[in-house]
Amino acid sequence: MPEDVLKKIEGKEKEAEKALKQAKEQKEKILRDAEKEAQQMILQAEEQAQEELKKYREKAQLLTNQEIEKIKKEANKEREKLNARFRQESKQKAIQYIFDKAKKLWEKIS
């Protein structure tokens, strides 16, 4: 083969090697950039998930507090009903006791 053809082939080989090297470097850069972007997206997704979790926990706490207040109100109503019933029964028992005593005294007198 003529020397000039060999030089052209060697030149083309060097260009191909240089292009291959550049392609590999570009591929590695793209992969690094993609990995960084993916990590950033993961971090953002985790932060967003934490915010959502915080919101749901606050909402759950609010509901829990509201439920506790509702239960307290219901318990107070029941306690008032029981107190009223107890007072009424106590009055009736006191009246009954007085009538029984009066009846016994009346029987003694008669």
C-alpha positions as CSV (number, residue, x, y, z in Angstrom):
1,M,0.0,0.0,0.0
2,P,1.2,3.4,-0.7
3,E,2.4,5.5,2.2
4,D,-0.1,8.3,1.8
5,V,-2.9,5.8,1.9
6,L,-1.5,4.4,5.2
7,K,-1.2,7.9,6.6
8,K,-4.8,8.6,5.7
9,I,-5.9,5.3,7.3
10,E,-3.9,6.1,10.4
11,G,-5.4,9.6,10.5
12,K,-8.9,8.2,10.1
13,E,-8.1,5.7,12.9
14,K,-6.9,8.5,15.2
15,E,-10.0,10.5,14.4
16,A,-12.2,7.5,15.1
17,E,-10.4,6.9,18.4
18,K,-10.7,10.6,19.3
19,A,-14.4,10.5,18.4
20,L,-14.9,7.3,20.4
21,K,-13.1,8.8,23.4
22,Q,-15.2,12.0,23.2
23,A,-18.4,9.8,22.9
24,K,-17.4,7.8,26.0
25,E,-16.6,11.0,27.9
26,Q,-19.9,12.5,26.8
27,K,-21.7,9.3,27.8
28,E,-20.1,9.4,31.2
29,K,-21.0,13.1,31.6
30,I,-24.6,12.4,30.6
31,L,-24.8,9.5,33.1
32,R,-23.3,11.6,35.9
33,D,-25.7,14.4,35.1
34,A,-28.6,12.0,34.9
35,E,-27.6,10.5,38.3
36,K,-27.4,13.9,39.9
37,E,-30.7,14.9,38.5
38,A,-32.3,11.6,39.7
39,Q,-30.8,12.1,43.2
40,Q,-32.2,15.7,43.2
41,M,-35.6,14.4,42.1
42,I,-35.5,11.8,44.8
43,L,-34.6,14.4,47.4
44,Q,-37.4,16.6,46.3
45,A,-39.9,13.7,46.3
46,E,-38.8,12.8,49.9
47,E,-39.2,16.4,51.0
48,Q,-42.6,16.6,49.5
49,A,-43.6,13.3,51.1
50,Q,-42.4,14.6,54.5
51,E,-44.5,17.8,54.0
52,E,-47.5,15.7,53.1
53,L,-46.9,13.4,56.1
54,K,-46.6,16.5,58.3
55,K,-49.9,17.8,57.0
56,Y,-51.7,14.5,57.5
57,R,-50.3,14.2,61.0
58,E,-51.5,17.7,61.8
59,K,-54.9,16.9,60.3
60,A,-55.1,13.7,62.3
61,Q,-54.1,15.5,65.5
62,L,-56.8,18.1,64.9
63,L,-59.4,15.4,64.3
64,T,-58.2,13.6,67.4
65,N,-58.4,16.8,69.5
66,Q,-61.9,17.4,68.1
67,E,-63.0,13.9,68.9
68,I,-61.6,14.2,72.4
69,E,-63.6,17.5,72.9
70,K,-66.7,15.8,71.5
71,I,-66.3,12.9,73.9
72,K,-65.7,15.2,76.8
73,K,-68.9,17.1,76.0
74,E,-70.8,13.9,75.7
75,A,-69.4,12.7,79.0
76,N,-70.3,16.0,80.7
77,K,-73.8,15.7,79.4
78,E,-74.1,12.2,80.7
79,R,-72.6,13.2,84.1
80,E,-75.2,16.0,84.3
81,K,-78.0,13.6,83.5
82,L,-76.7,11.2,86.2
83,N,-76.4,14.0,88.7
84,A,-79.9,15.2,88.0
85,R,-81.2,11.7,88.3
86,F,-79.2,11.2,91.5
87,R,-80.6,14.4,93.0
88,Q,-84.1,13.4,92.0
89,E,-83.7,10.0,93.5
90,S,-82.1,11.5,96.7
91,K,-85.0,13.8,97.1
92,Q,-87.5,11.0,96.6
93,K,-85.5,8.8,99.1
94,A,-85.4,11.7,101.6
95,I,-89.2,12.3,101.2
96,Q,-89.8,8.6,101.5
97,Y,-87.6,8.5,104.6
98,I,-89.5,11.4,106.1
99,F,-92.9,9.8,105.3
100,D,-91.7,6.5,106.8
101,K,-90.6,8.2,110.0
102,A,-93.8,10.2,110.2
103,K,-95.8,7.0,109.6
104,K,-93.9,5.2,112.5
105,L,-94.4,8.2,114.8
106,W,-98.1,8.3,113.8
107,E,-98.4,4.6,114.6
108,K,-96.8,5.2,118.0
109,I,-99.1,8.0,118.7
110,S,-102.2,6.2,117.7
